[in-house]
C-alpha cells in the first residue's frame, strides 16, 4: 500500500467518523421542525394513514428521540407512540406546567410555534428542557419535540 493510498483511507475513515458523530444521539431543532413539516404534509394528504404511521413510528416518522404526535379536537392523543387515546390537553410536565393546554393554545394552522417544558429523555426519569414545534392541520394539533 502506497503512502498516498494509506493517506486517502485514513482521510475517508476520518470523514465517516465525523459524519456519524454529526448524526448525534439525539435529534436537533432543525430535524424536529423538518419532521413536523413532513408530518403536516402527510396529515393533509391522508390523515388516517399519517396518524397510524406516527403512532407506529413508521414511514420515516421516528428518528432517535424525534417523533410526531397529534391531538384531536376532543383533546385526546390521536397519534403518539405510547399515549394514543389519552388526554393531550390535560397533560402536564414534570414541574406541573399545563403543557397540553399550551400546545392547543399555541398551535395555529399554517404556522409553526414553540412550546417549552420539562420532560425526561426516553429511558430516563430526570426531566430536562424539551421544546416542541407545534402546528394545526385541519382538526389535528400536531407537534414534534426535541431535547435541549
N, C-alpha and C positions, 0 to 999 in steps of 0.2 A: 504494500500500500504506500503510495507516494505521500509526501508531506501535504501536498495540495488536496488530495482526496481525503486525508485524515482531517485536515482543517475544515473542509466542507461538511464532513459528517458531524464534527463537533458543533459547527455553527447550526446545522439542521436540528440536532438534538436540543441545543440551547433554545432555538426558536420554538420548538414544540413544547418545551417545558414552560416557557413564558406564556405561550398560548393557553396551556392547560391551567396555569395559575390565574390567568386573566378571567377564565370562566368563573372561578370562585366557587366557594362552598354555598354561598347564599346569593339570591337574586338582587339586582340593583334597582334603583328608582327607574332608570330608563327601560329596563327589561319589564318591570311591573306595568309601566304605562303602555308599553307596546303590547303586552298581553291583554290589558284591558281594552285597547282599541281593537285587537283581533277578536276578543270575546264579544264586544258590542256589535261588530260586523256579523258575527256568527248568529247572535240573537236576532238581529234584523233579518237575516236570510232564512233561518229556520229555528225558531225559539225552542221547540220541544227537543230537537236533536242537540242543540247547543247546550241546554241545561243538563241533559243526560251526560254529555261529554264532560262538562265541568265537574259534575258530581263524581264521575268515574276517573277523572284525570286523563281522559283520552283526547285524541285529536290535537296534540300539542298544547293542551291546557293544564299541564303540570310540569314545572321545571324547578327542580330543587325545592325551595320553600315558597315558590310562587304558584298561585292557582286563582282562578276567578271564583267568586261566589256572588250569588244573587238572592234577592228577596222579592216577593210578590207584593201586590197592593194590600194584602191582609197582614203584612209584617212578618210572614214566615219565610224561612230559607227555602227557595225553590231549587237551589244548587249549592252544595258545599260538600267537601269530602267526608265530613262526619256529622254535620248538623242539619242536613236537609229535613224539612218538616218542623224544625224547632223555631222559636221566635228569634229573628234577627233584630226586630225593632226593640225588644226588651233586653237585648244583650248588653252587658256591662263589662268593662275591662277589669283588670285585677286591682285597680285602685277605686273602683266603684263608678267610674265615668260611664255615662249612658251613651256608649259609642254607637249602638244600633239606631237610636233616635237621631244622633248627629249625622250618621250616614244617610238616613232618609231625608233629613232636613237639608243636607248639603247637595245631594245628587240632583242634577239638572240635565234635561235632555240636550244632547249635543255639546255638553261642556264637561270637562274633567277637572275635578276639585280634589283637595286632600283632606283627610281626616287622620289626626294623630291620636294614638292611645298606647297603653302599656299592655303587652301580651307576651307570653313565653314563646320562645322559638320551639319548633317541633321537637319533641323528646325531652324538653327541659321544663322546669317549674318556675324559675325566677323570671318575672316579667321584664322586658326591655322595650324600648320605644319602637313602635311599629307605625308605619304610615300607609294608609290605603288610599289609592286613587279611586274615586267614585264617579259614577255617571248614571244616568237614567236612560233606559232603552225601552220605549213603549211603556208597558206596565211593570217592567222589571227595574229594580235598583241593583246595580252590579258594581263590583269592586275587585281590585287586586292589590294586595298589601305586600310591603317589603319591610325588612327589619333594618333599622339604622345602626 
